[in-house]
Amino acid sequence: MPEVVIVGGGISGAAAAYEIARAGHSVTLFEARELAAMASGWTLGGVRQSGRDPAELPLARAAVERWSGLDEELGAATGYRRKGNLRLARTEAEAEIIRNLVSDQRALGLEIEYLAGQEAIHAVAPAIGPSILAASFCPGDGHADPVPSTRAFAAAAVRHGAVIREGTPVRALLRQGERVTGIETASGERIEADRVVLATGIHAPELLAPLGLSLPLAVKRVCVLQTVPLPPVFEQVFGVANADAAGRQEVDGRLRVTTGIGDWPHEPAGWNADSLAPRTVDIATLIGRVSPILPAIAEAGLARVWGGLIDLTPDALPAIDARTGIEGLVLAAGFSGHGFGIGPVTGEIVADLALGRQPRFDLSPFELGRFAGRSAPAAPLSLHG
Ligand SMILES: Cc1cc2nc3c(=O)[nH]c(=O)nc-3n(C[C@H](O)[C@H](O)[C@H](O)COP(=O)(O)OP(=O)(O)OC[C@H]3O[C@@H](n4cnc5c(N)ncnc54)[C@H](O)[C@@H]3O)c2cc1C
């Protein structure tokens, strides 16, 4: 019997499996599809401190420290590059938003500067188009390749003795009174464990509800477009002041760009590639938005488009909590479009909670109980890379 069972093989679950296994504890991870099949594969892959809620900033800072050593630590290439994040202004109104963002973030102690005008922007990123008026630049931000990163955590976990079971959906958490005692797979197999970690992204509410717990999520769709490999043109991640586009150039030269958050009128349980498929109008809108920012995209061959889902909580902060009222349960979900960058630290926190160690962060902003009586947000929130 494993001490810990993890449900969900995105970056949160995979990083947690690694931390638990390397601490010498037995852990089995169940993934319904394959590793990084959902948000952790759909993602842009930004690793960002800038623009974070103050509650999340300590996690994001610690994550940046972790990312720079991960290739060596995990023995695999994550594609991590610390080349900065640019938040761009296309109008005077957006420039005002960026100026305020820079002063707010500096007040929190973040190294971030305001770049006014083309010359200052081009000194950092020559490929940015001439219509961009201003930008914030946070040099400590970066990006990584999502699927290799998630797989790197899982492979390292396995080397430390973890068991990873892909293609194995979990249909229920087992419970005795107010305590979880394991899981039941879709084929009826029952696995007992001392602790169960729920890291199932948009599917967390479905498994929580039978325990009498509620995580209010709005599930939103983002359209992602990837080009064929291009020569190196752009090193940073870009976002824009109103968060309606973001992008980066991957290590192999592909541009990967996303829209802002849009509605998705379906039930999370029933998603499939067809229900996620971006509409051609969304693709045209995205290319139209990104072309003035990175003119190189207009001539690039289109390799792939896909839709990804975001698990949006009412305050756009995750629920990372072991004090849900159900003993033995550790919840890590609701990352609201920015859980990839902090994934390595989420793994560390989840391991602490699962192993009864004191986490090094204040987790009170992430308690599930803060949502009592609240419903999922109706208004779209932001996505910044
Ligand atoms: C288009 C897009 C762009 C993004 N851009 C960024 C960005 O630039 N920077 C950033 O930090 N974040 C970004 N995000 C958000 C980030 O990708 C997610 O917050 C993060 O990947 C969440 O990881 P996770 O492991 O918690 O969840 P997921 O990656 O969703 O993993 C959950 C896993 O659980 C599995 N699962 C679900 N139910 C079950 C079950 N019953 N049994 C077994 N397995 C189950 C799923 O198959 C899935 O693999 C973006 C997201 C999207 C969609």
The ligand as an SDF file (V2000), in Angstrom:
LIG
                    3D

 53 58  0  0  0  0  0  0  0  0999 V2000
   -3.4940   27.8860  -22.9610 C   0  0  0  0  0  0  0  0  0  0  0  0
   -2.9230   27.9780  -21.5790 C   0  0  0  0  0  0  0  0  0  0  0  0
   -1.8650   28.8470  -21.3330 C   0  0  0  0  0  0  0  0  0  0  0  0
   -1.3050   28.9050  -20.0650 C   0  0  0  0  0  0  0  0  0  0  0  0
   -0.2050   29.7020  -19.8560 N   0  0  0  0  0  0  0  0  0  0  0  0
    0.4310   29.6520  -18.6620 C   0  0  0  0  0  0  0  0  0  0  0  0
    1.6650   30.3260  -18.4830 C   0  0  0  0  0  0  0  0  0  0  0  0
    2.1930   30.9570  -19.4040 O   0  0  0  0  0  0  0  0  0  0  0  0
    2.2680   30.2540  -17.2630 N   0  0  0  0  0  0  0  0  0  0  0  0
    1.7150   29.5430  -16.2350 C   0  0  0  0  0  0  0  0  0  0  0  0
    2.2980   29.5250  -15.1380 O   0  0  0  0  0  0  0  0  0  0  0  0
    0.5520   28.8640  -16.3820 N   0  0  0  0  0  0  0  0  0  0  0  0
   -0.0940   28.8990  -17.5670 C   0  0  0  0  0  0  0  0  0  0  0  0
   -1.2540   28.2050  -17.7460 N   0  0  0  0  0  0  0  0  0  0  0  0
   -1.8290   27.4810  -16.6140 C   0  0  0  0  0  0  0  0  0  0  0  0
   -1.0730   26.2010  -16.3300 C   0  0  0  0  0  0  0  0  0  0  0  0
   -0.8570   25.4930  -17.5160 O   0  0  0  0  0  0  0  0  0  0  0  0
   -1.8730   25.3620  -15.3390 C   0  0  0  0  0  0  0  0  0  0  0  0
   -2.2250   26.1580  -14.2220 O   0  0  0  0  0  0  0  0  0  0  0  0
   -1.0580   24.1710  -14.8490 C   0  0  0  0  0  0  0  0  0  0  0  0
   -0.5440   23.4320  -15.9220 O   0  0  0  0  0  0  0  0  0  0  0  0
   -1.9420   23.3040  -13.9680 C   0  0  0  0  0  0  0  0  0  0  0  0
   -1.2630   22.0900  -13.7280 O   0  0  0  0  0  0  0  0  0  0  0  0
   -1.9860   20.9570  -12.8920 P   0  0  0  0  0  0  0  0  0  0  0  0
   -1.0340   19.8420  -12.7940 O   0  0  0  0  0  0  0  0  0  0  0  0
   -2.4970   21.5430  -11.6330 O   0  0  0  0  0  0  0  0  0  0  0  0
   -3.2780   20.5720  -13.7560 O   0  0  0  0  0  0  0  0  0  0  0  0
   -3.3680   19.8370  -15.1580 P   0  0  0  0  0  0  0  0  0  0  0  0
   -2.1890   20.0570  -15.9970 O   0  0  0  0  0  0  0  0  0  0  0  0
   -4.7110   20.1670  -15.7320 O   0  0  0  0  0  0  0  0  0  0  0  0
   -3.3270   18.3150  -14.7610 O   0  0  0  0  0  0  0  0  0  0  0  0
   -4.4330   17.6270  -14.2360 C   0  0  0  0  0  0  0  0  0  0  0  0
   -4.2930   16.1900  -14.6760 C   0  0  0  0  0  0  0  0  0  0  0  0
   -5.2250   15.4030  -13.9630 O   0  0  0  0  0  0  0  0  0  0  0  0
   -5.6990   14.4090  -14.8330 C   0  0  0  0  0  0  0  0  0  0  0  0
   -6.9830   13.9710  -14.3000 N   0  0  0  0  0  0  0  0  0  0  0  0
   -8.1230   14.6940  -14.1940 C   0  0  0  0  0  0  0  0  0  0  0  0
   -9.0890   13.9600  -13.6310 N   0  0  0  0  0  0  0  0  0  0  0  0
   -8.5530   12.7480  -13.3670 C   0  0  0  0  0  0  0  0  0  0  0  0
   -9.0580   11.5630  -12.7770 C   0  0  0  0  0  0  0  0  0  0  0  0
  -10.3220   11.4660  -12.3560 N   0  0  0  0  0  0  0  0  0  0  0  0
   -8.2200   10.5100  -12.6570 N   0  0  0  0  0  0  0  0  0  0  0  0
   -6.9300   10.5800  -13.0690 C   0  0  0  0  0  0  0  0  0  0  0  0
   -6.4040   11.6810  -13.6300 N   0  0  0  0  0  0  0  0  0  0  0  0
   -7.2000   12.7570  -13.7770 C   0  0  0  0  0  0  0  0  0  0  0  0
   -5.8090   15.0990  -16.1700 C   0  0  0  0  0  0  0  0  0  0  0  0
   -5.8310   14.1900  -17.2530 O   0  0  0  0  0  0  0  0  0  0  0  0
   -4.5890   15.9890  -16.1550 C   0  0  0  0  0  0  0  0  0  0  0  0
   -3.4700   15.4020  -16.7830 O   0  0  0  0  0  0  0  0  0  0  0  0
   -1.8540   28.1310  -19.0120 C   0  0  0  0  0  0  0  0  0  0  0  0
   -2.9190   27.2640  -19.2530 C   0  0  0  0  0  0  0  0  0  0  0  0
   -3.4530   27.1820  -20.5210 C   0  0  0  0  0  0  0  0  0  0  0  0
   -4.5860   26.2120  -20.7670 C   0  0  0  0  0  0  0  0  0  0  0  0
  1  2  1  0
  2  3  1  0
  2 52  2  0
  3  4  2  0
  4  5  1  0
  4 50  1  0
  5  6  2  0
  6  7  1  0
  6 13  1  0
  7  8  2  0
  7  9  1  0
  9 10  1  0
 10 11  2  0
 10 12  1  0
 12 13  2  0
 13 14  1  0
 14 15  1  0
 14 50  1  0
 15 16  1  0
 16 17  1  0
 16 18  1  0
 18 19  1  0
 18 20  1  0
 20 21  1  0
 20 22  1  0
 22 23  1  0
 23 24  1  0
 24 25  2  0
 24 26  1  0
 24 27  1  0
 27 28  1  0
 28 29  2  0
 28 30  1  0
 28 31  1  0
 31 32  1  0
 32 33  1  0
 33 34  1  0
 33 48  1  0
 34 35  1  0
 35 36  1  0
 35 46  1  0
 36 37  1  0
 36 45  1  0
 37 38  2  0
 38 39  1  0
 39 40  1  0
 39 45  2  0
 40 41  1  0
 40 42  2  0
 42 43  1  0
 43 44  2  0
 44 45  1  0
 46 47  1  0
 46 48  1  0
 48 49  1  0
 50 51  2  0
 51 52  1  0
 52 53  1  0
M  END
$$$$
